Amino acid sequence: MITQPSGLVVHINGWPGTGKLTIARHLAERLGARLADNHTLINPAEALFARGTPLYRSLRAAIRESVLDHLARAPGEQSFVFTDALSDDASDTRAFEDYAELARLRGARFVAVVIDCDVEENLKRLTRAGRSKQHKLTDPAILLDLRARHRLLRDNGHAVVEIDVTTLGANEAAEHIAGRIFA
């Protein structure tokens, strides 16, 4: 395991199906960090209410707010890894800033990671068996629409690690990210 700086907050951003969760698991293990993937925050609302309804949105927001509030009070030496699929719109930018604010409140180092892969590989990964059981996006048309209309959010105010994972396994990608964090 790599020696970590005190209070690291890593945010991994990428399109659905790029391997964020698998990479994040490997990275969290390397960093001795806790993992809070986006589905940890989304799935309770998804299980109870139709996506996009007022009750879905309010429960999702309340869960996210409560989790971030609790993490702000966690021991300072604890590190956290988050995953998300955030694009270049205003609400996603606000959500991203919540992670940066968490790091600030904790006195932690914040690292934004953007992962991407080519479209063909992304579609292949998106439709792999088992994704739908985890309430993950599996519809190629939705992914193609997202990729056509938006760009992955890249924040200019923080350290950013960008990585193309088209030909990388999750373990290799995590090793690359950890190397960049500690460079």
Disulfide bonds with the S-S distance in Angstrom:
none
